[in-house]
Amino acid sequence: MTFDEIIQSDKPVLVDFFAEWCGPCKMMAPVLKEVKSVIGDAATIIKVDVDKSPQAANEYQVQGVPTFIIFKNGKPLWRNSGVIPKARLIEVIKNFTAKN
């Protein structure tokens, strides 16, 4: 499945744009695992290495890592650059999973 196919989902997709050399990115890895265990299948979480997939990073003007973007139906709905607390990330994802 390609990046573009994944973000077309009608459930939220949290994309973590990261780099292997990025210290804060490494700090976020266990946080994302915990977030996934809380939200389960309500949303998808994928990681995109900006060094291996520069086209995706360029397309969404990712200039710093980590950058998190939530997509739904292919549209970026929210973004955050830098480390984000687990509770805040869960809250944001839940906002997009709520059936309104």
Sequence and secondary structure as in RCSB ss.txt:
>XXXX:A:sequence
MTFDEIIQSDKPVLVDFFAEWCGPCKMMAPVLKEVKSVIGDAATIIKVDVDKSPQAANEYQVQGVPTFIIFKNGK
PLWRNSGVIPKARLIEVIKNFTAKN
>XXXX:A:secstr
  HHHHHT SS EEEEEE TT HHHHHHHHHHHHHHHHHGGGSEEEEEETTT HHHHHHTT  SSSEEEEEETTE
EEEEEES   HHHHHHHHHHHHS  
